[in-house]
Amino acid sequence: MSATISKNTSARQESREGMLKITEIFYSLQGEARDAGKPTVFIRLTGCPLRCVYCDSEYAFYGGEWMHIEEILEQVAAHGSDYVCVTGGEPLAQKRCHDLLVRLCDQGYQVSLETSGAIDISLADRRVSRVLDIKTPDSGEVDRNLWENLDVLSAHDQVKFVICSRDDYDWALAEIRQRGLEQKRELLFSPAWGQLDPAELAEWVLQDQLRVRVQLQLHKLLWGDVPGK
């Protein structure tokens, strides 16, 4: 019986060679970071090892469809956009994500990667703009931060903090200044949707003369908290 199970498992793994599990591929406006407002194709990979309390893509934790990279590229090309964002879930939880990033860059797309910061990003193609999401205490996943990721970021990468409260803000401010990030990285501060008044966050940033970009989630302002937007 065990030999049969092993054989079946091996066959399934072989049949998925070169495939990724995809929750959705959709065309919308980039809602955050440096390219906010630009028409973008989003590739949402399935699965995530984290459970942040403010997560707005829990539907990507499970399910999804296995797709060959060629199929993914065909769907991306059909939208006619120069911009592609690979997101999740946590896209780097799937090892073949790196292959997808390379192929997208080779096709000439401007590619961004939204990652939790809990997985090593050093293998990601350097042509990709990596948006590293540092987890704050109120996220419930602060202990998952892989701080070594900060050492491999380049000038076209970005570091994001989702701020849920004043305590989160004070923690982020201390980390930024202790690590000298204001001088080294492009920093993004996002108020957690429905948890923190954006105007309040803006006032704190101005009072502290913090060198960050306060950003709102454009897609939610336009369409609300709707999956696939």
Secondary structure, DSSP 8 states (H G I E B T S, - for coil): -HHHHHHHHHHHHHHTTTEEEEEEEEEEE--SSTTTTSEEEEEEES--S---TT-S-GGGSS--EEEEHHHHHHHHHHTT-SEEEEESS-GGGSTTHHHHHHHHHHTT-EEEEEE-SSS--TTS-TTSEEEEEE--GGGT-GGG--GGGGGG--TT-EEEEEE-SHHHHHHHHHHHHHTTHHHHSEEEEEE-TTTS-HHHHHHHHHHTT---EE---HHHHHH-S-TT-
